[in-house]
Amino acid sequence: MSRRASLPGASELFRITSSPALDLPPQTSPEPAEPVENGNGKAGHGRTEQLARSGDAPHGSGRTKHDAKITVYVSGDELVAMEQARLTLRAKHELVVDRGRLVREAVAVLLADFDANGEDSVLVQRLRVVGSDGGETEG
């Protein structure tokens, strides 16, 4: 009798397992829609048209496998504020989210506001206050 433990091989350890995302039937792409008119009567192209075609309200992508990745550097104070927001969501609203989900939702909200309000959006207003070097502009 051997004293060695019987361990699985690499092919067993790293095999592909079934997941609900893999079991879904392939979806066909929707038919292209006509350009959507925005508030000023001009046909819109780009993100607004994509959102109108999909029929979905803009939301962050949630906890799904993502194909693209970016790295964003934040200050220590920004990271603490983000963690405090995450903990408040958990404690007061019973919403358990990770930092990535929090950032994706924030980006979705900001882009939806930009699509809806353009020149008057929070994004445009904040970027006008902050100079091109990231510092406050004098006014």
Beta strands, then each sheet from edge to edge (+ up, - down):
strand 1: 36-37
strand 2: 43-44
sheet 1: 1+ 2-
end
